[in-house]
Amino acid sequence: MSVTITFGDRTDERAAVAERAARAASGLAAAGVNPGDVTALMLRNDFPFLEATIASGLVGAYVTPVNWHNTAEEAGYVLADCGAKVVVIHSDLLRRLGEAMPREALVLQVATPPEIVRDYGLDPADAAPVPGVKLWREWLAGFPPRADAGIPAPGSMIYTSGTTGRPKGVRRQPPRPEQVAGTQDMLNAVCGFEPWLDRPEEMRVLLSGPIYHSTPNAWLGTFFNLGANIFVAAKFDPEQMLANVERHRITHLLAVPTMFVRLLKLPEAVRNRYDISSLKFVMHGAAPCPVHVKRAMIDWWGPVISEHYGGTETGAVTYLDSAQWLAHPGSVGKPLDSVRLMVLGEDGQQIAAGGTGEIVAWHRHYPDFTYHGDDAKRARAQKQGLMSLGDVGYLDEDGFVYLCGRASDMIISGGVNIYPAEIEAEILKLPGVADCAVFGIPDEEFGEQVCAVIQPRPGVTLDEDDVRAELRQTLAGYKTPRKITFSDTLPREDSGKIFKRKLREPYWEGVGRSI
């Protein structure tokens, strides 16, 4: 049976993708990319993302996916901080970055595909190749395929927000031989491939979200290595997802709660139009899913929906299937067999089941990591020999984990982490601003949205639209506050620190959780 890979409107044989990746590996080596170096990808969902990822692994290099929603300044910071030797980027994004592109890196552009131009409403002129910059396909065609040299592939170095608001790269060590089984167990829990290991060609996998995120990134690499058929949508559209499930007879699907919300908003006639009976394993994570939303999805799709919880630093640490969730509604799962998970009180000591505290966890057989350029941060994040996940929650008597709130001010909107300190820093740069507070408030579709309360300087009047327009010059759209209010004073603690909880609480009353 032929195994194929599909991106958007284009399909190719898996073997052809692997062959191009092997050529790219030879090209990376010729460009001086060595084990431990970094290749950066600023791409939407497209073949070169997969090809460059495989190629980097063949030469032992890390891959840093860059969120293409970021502004030139934000993306430029990541590209410079990771020290990328090579940057692979879509043509329209290359035009956007301009002078923010690292001068010392080899830049390889990918002409932005027609379906991406169509689905994102791009100007076709921006999608055309930038003169004088090498094209990915033409570049790799000049090299012979590289054989697997047996170099351990370290995988992706994903950037996640740090305490300063600037993102930090999670640089994971390649797995030691004794850690391989533990890593596979974790991936199986998240990807659900074990029943198909003797027939991987029967798996038909759908990814509809951006593959620069850690879980879609892991799914893409895992299922390609297993030999499954993979279908990657250019962009998420709820009805198109249902159409893809029916058309391609999808067995495995990855989602986030925002997708569930949009799917449930479709008219009943549209939802009933498509045959989704091929689905065998649906995984969601990245953000808490409201109880009523998940119950409605299980009622609709059946007991095929599973959930995991974890972080970029730890990978998945919990798992539960539909039956377990129905018995423990609201839970995000039970710790995996290889995971040690605890809930710590304010004194840093473990507390009993039912008690609310900070959640910390770690895999006994999972490769360790450090933060790129900040080794000390790894030690600071460790408590009781485990890693803090940044959440407050509790364990029930059966050992299932429930989330109650964030230990930090991190906002999770549509599965994307947003750090308020970065946004506050930009607001404070604006003329007429005395102080501000940024936090997450409920959003039916995205889980949370960004809210800013701004204190103007005495005698100054600020306009919401003007503030938002200014912020869009330096912040990505998803970080720009959707709600902005103004106040002559902000509640403060005795120390002078803004009491965000008092600002946030009214928005969360009656929601059922305080995240």
N, C-alpha and C positions, 0 to 999 in steps of 0.2 A: 504494500500500500504506500503510495506517495505521500510524503509529509511536506506540508507547505507552511509558509509564513506569510501573513497578510498584514499590510499597513495601509489603512485607508482604503483606497480603490485599487491598490496594487498587490498582486500575489506572486510569490516566487518559491521555487523549491528550497527546502531546508539546506540541501547540499550546496546549492549555489550561494546561499548566504554564508555558509561556513567557508566556502572557497574564497569569497571576497574578504572575509575576516582574516583568513590566513595570509592573504596578500597584504592586507593592511598591517598585520603584525610584522611582516618583513619591512614595510615602510617605516613603522614606528622605530624598529631597531636601527634602521639606517639613519633616522633622524636623531639618534642618541637617547632614545627612551630606554632606560635600564630598569631592572627590578627595584621597586620602591618609589619610582618616579610617578608622576601624575599626568593623566590625559583628562582634559576637561571637555564636557559635552554641553553645549547650549543649543539644544534641539527640541523641537516638538516631536510627537510620535512619528518616527520615520525609520527606515531600514538602517541608515548609518549609525543610529543610536545603538542598535544591537550589534552591528558589525564592529564598531569601534570598541564596544565593551568587551566582546570576545577577543579582539586583537590585543587589547591592553592586557587581558589576562594571560595571553600566550607569551608576553614578554615580562610578566611579573609586575606590571604597573597597576596603580590604583586608577579608578575612574571617579571623577567628580562631576556628577550631573548638576547643572546650574539651572535654577528656576528661571525660565525664560520670561516670566511675568515681571521680574525685577527691573528696576531702572538701570541705566548705564552705570551709575555710581555704585549701586548695590552689587550688580553682576561683576563689575570691575574689581571690587574688593575681594570677592570670592576667587576670581581668576588669579589675582595677584597673591592672595594669601596661600592658596594651595600650591603655588609654584608650578603651574601647568607647563609642561614641555610642549604639548600640542593642544590646540583648541579646535574642535570640530563644531561648526555653527551654521545655522540656516542663513541664507543671504539677507533676508529682511532684518534678522536680529543683528547681523554683522553691521549693517547700516546704522542700526540704532545705537550700538555700542560706540562706534567711532573711536575717539581718542582713549576710551577706557580699556581698549584691547591691549593686553600686555605686548610690548614691542619685541620681547625676547622669545616669544612662543612662535612655533610654526602654526600658522592659521590655515585651516582647510575648510572651505565653504561647501555647503550643500544647497543647491538651488531649491528654494521653497516649493514643495509639490503643489500641483493644482488643487487637490482636495483641501489642503490646509489653507491655501489662498481663499478658496470658496467658503469653507466653514468658518473661518475667522474674519472674513470680510476685508482681506488685505488688499493693498494696491498692487496689482500685478507687476508694476515697474519696480517696486521694492523687493519683490520676490525673485527678480532676475539676478543672475550672478553679478557680483561686484568685480569690475575690471581689475586685472592684475593680481587677483587672489586665487590660489590653486583650488580646483574643484575636487571634491572627495573621490568620485568615481574615476576621474582621469588620473589622479595621483596614485591610487592603489593599483590601477591597471599596469603601472610601470614596474611592479615588483612580483617576483615569483612567490607562490604560497610558502609560508613558513611551516615547517613541521613542529609539532608540539615538543618543546624542549624539556618538558617535565618540570617547569618552574611553577611553584605554587601561586595560584592567582589570588591576590589579597582581596579582590572584590572592590566594591564601591567605597569611596570616602564621602559620605553624605554630610552636608553642612546643616547643623542644627543650632538654634539660638542659644546664646550663652548669657551669663549674668550681666554682662555689660550691654547687652542688646545686639552686639555684633555676633554673627554666626561663627561657630567653631566646627572644624572638620573632625568627624569621628573616624579616626584612623585605626582600623581593626587589623590585628595581627593575623597572618595566614594560619589556618587551623593546623595544629599538630596531628599526627596520625591518630592518636588516642582521642582527639576531639571531633573527628570526622563523623562518627556515628551519632554523637550528640547533636551536631549541627544538622544532620539529615533528619533526626527525629523532630527537631524544631521546625524545619522546613516542611516536613510532611504534615505537621499539625496545622500549619498556615495554608498549605497548598492542597492537601488531601489527595496525594498521588499514589499512595501505597497500593490500593486495590488494582491499579493499572500498570504496575511495574513490569509485568510480563507482556503487556500489550500497550505500550505508550502511544502508539500510532492511533489508538482509538480515543485518546483524550483530545478534546477540542476546547481550547482555552480562549476566553474573551477578556481583554483589558480595555476599559473605556475611559480610564483616567490618565493623567500625565505620568509618564514612566520615569520622570526624574524623582518621584517620591520613592521612599525606601521599599515599601511593600510591593508596588507594581514593578519596581526594579528587580526585586528578588524573584517575583513570579516570572518575569520575562526570562531571566537567566536560568532559573531552575527548570522550567518547562522546555526551554530550548535544549538544554543539556540532556533532558530525559527523552527527547525525540517526539514531543507532542506537536500537534497542529496548533498554531497560535494566530489569533485575530486581534489586531490592535486598532481601535477606532481612532480617527484623527481627533475627535472631540466628543465628549459625552453629550448625547441627546437621548432623553428617556424613551421615546417611541423607537428611535433607531436602535437602541440597545435591545428592545424586544424583537425587532425585525432581524437583528443579527443572530439572536439566540435561535429563532426559528429557521432562518436561512442556512446557518452553518451547523445546526444541531449541536449547540454548545453544551459541553458537559461540566466545565469548570468556569466560574465567573467570580471576579473580584469587584467589590463595591465599597463605597463609604456611605454613611447614613444620609448624606445630602442626596445621593442618587436615589435612595429609597423614598425620600420625601417627594422628589420630583416624579418618580414613577407612580406613586399613589395619587398624585394630583391629576394624572391623565384621566380623561373621561372613561367611565366603565366600559363603554363600547369599544374604545381603543385598547384598553387592557385585555379585553376578551378576544380581540381580533387575532392575537398571535399565539402560536403553539410553543409553550415553554417546557414541555414534558421531558425534553432531553436533559435538563439540568439535573446534575447529580451532587454537585458541591459548590456552594456559594459562600464565600468568605467576606466578612466585613470587619473593619477596625478603624484605626486612625482617630476616631472621636466617639464619644458616648452616643448611643442611639436611644432616642426616647422610647419608653416602653410601648406606647400605643402604636408607634410606627413599626417597631419590630414585630409586634403581635399581628398587625395587619399584613406584613410581608409574609410571615409564616402561614397565615390563613390563605394567602393568595398563591404563593409558590410551593407550599408544602414544607415538610421537615428537612429541607436541604440546606438551610442557612446556618452557618457556623460563625463564631466570633472569636477574635483574639485580642489581647491587650499587651502592650509593651512599649518600647521606645527604640529610637535609633541606636542608642548605646547598648541596649540589652537584647534587641530582637524581641520576638514574642515570648511572653512569660506565662500567659494563661490561655486557655482554650475552653470552649463549650459548644456543644451542638444544639440543635433546636429543642430536643427533648429535655436536655439539662436546663436550657433557658426557661422553658415553660414551667419547669419545676422550681426555678429560682429566677423569676422575672426581674430584670434590672441588673442582674449580675453580668460581669464582663469575663467570667470564666473561673476555672480552677487551675492552680499552678500546674504546669507540665511536670512530668516525672523527674526531669533533670533540673528543675528549678527549686531554689530555696527562696521563699517569700515570707516577709514579716511585716507587721504593722507596728510602728514605733510611736511611743508617746512623746510628750514634750521633753522628757528627760533622756530621750534617745534609747530607751529600753523597750523590749517587746511587750505588747499589751495583749490581753486575752481576746478571744473571739467576741465580736459584738462591739468592741471598743474602737473608736475612731482615732486614726492617727496617720502618720506619713507612711506610704507604701515604699518598701525597698525590696529588691529582688536581684537574683543573679543565677545564671545557668552554671551548674557544676562542670559541664563539659563543653562550654561555649568559648570560642577564642576571645581573648581579652582585647582591650583597645586603649588608646590614649587620645587626647584632644590634640590635633595638629597644632604645634607651636605653643602648647600650654600644658606641659606634662603635669604640672602641679594641680591643674583643675581636676584631673582624674582622681587624685587622692582626696581632694576636697569634697567630691561628690559621693564618696564611699562612706557608708555607715553600717556598722556591725558586719563589715566584710562584704556588704551588698551595695548595690547602686540605687540611689534615690530615683524614683520615676517621676518626681514632681507632682504627685497626686496625694490627696487625703482620701482615705476610705476605710473599709473594715472587712473582716472575714466573718462569714456566718458559721454556725456550728458544723456545717458540712464542708467547710473549707473553701467556699466560693467567695470571690472578691467582688466588692461593690465600691463604686466611686462616689464620693460625696463632694469633692471640690478640688481645686488646684492648690498645691503647696506654694506655688509661685503665682505670679499674675499672668502667666501664659494664657493666651487666647487661642482656642482651636476653632477655626472657621472653615467649614467644608473639608476638614481633615488636614488643614494647613496650620502649622504653628506660627503664631504672631507674637512678638515680644513687645509689650507696651513701652519699655524704656527707649527703644529706637524711635518710636513714633513721638513720644514725649520730647525727645531731644530735638526733633525737627520742628515741633510746634513752638518750643521755647525760642527758636531762632527767629520767629516771625515778629515783625514790629508790632508793638502794642500789647504783647502777651506778658502778663506777670507770672502766671504759673498755670499748670494744667495737670489733669489726671486722665489716663487712658486705661480702659478695662473692657472686658467682654460682657455683653448683655445678650439675652435670649434671641435667637433667630429661628423661626420655624423651619426654614429650608437648610441653613448652613450650620445649625447648632448654636453658634455664637456669631455676633457681629461686633465690630470695633466701635466703641463709643468714647468720645472725648468731652470732658468738661473743662472749659477754659476760663480762667480768671483774667479779664483784661486789666491793663494798667488804669489807674484812676483817670477819669475823664476821656477814656478811649472807647469808641464803639466799634465792635468787630462784626463782620458779616460772615455768616456760615458758608455761603457759596464762595466768597473770596478766600477764606481760610482753606477750604477744600481744594480750590484751584491751585493755591500756592503749594500745598502739600504734595499734590500730584507731580510737581516738578522734581521732587526728590524721593518720593516714596512710590512703590508699586501700588497699583490700584487696589489689591486686596488688603493692603495695610492702611490705606486712607480711610479715616473714620467715616462710617456711613451715617452715624448720628453725632451731631455736634451741638452742645448747649453751652451757654455762658452763665457765669455766676460771679457776683461781686466778691464773694468769699468762698473758700474751700474748707471743709471740716479737717481739722488737724489734731494729731496726737500732741501730748505735752512736749514732745521733742521737736515739734514743728513739722513732722512728717505728715503728709496728707493721709487722712483716714479713708482709704478707698472703699473699705467695706460699707461705710455709711452711704457712699454714693451709689454703690452697686446693688445693695440689698433691695431697694424698691423695685428694681427691674426684675428681680428673681423671685419675688413673693408669689406663691401659688404655682410656681413652675415645677416643684417637686425635687429639685436639687439646686445646689448653690454654686455650681461651677461658673 
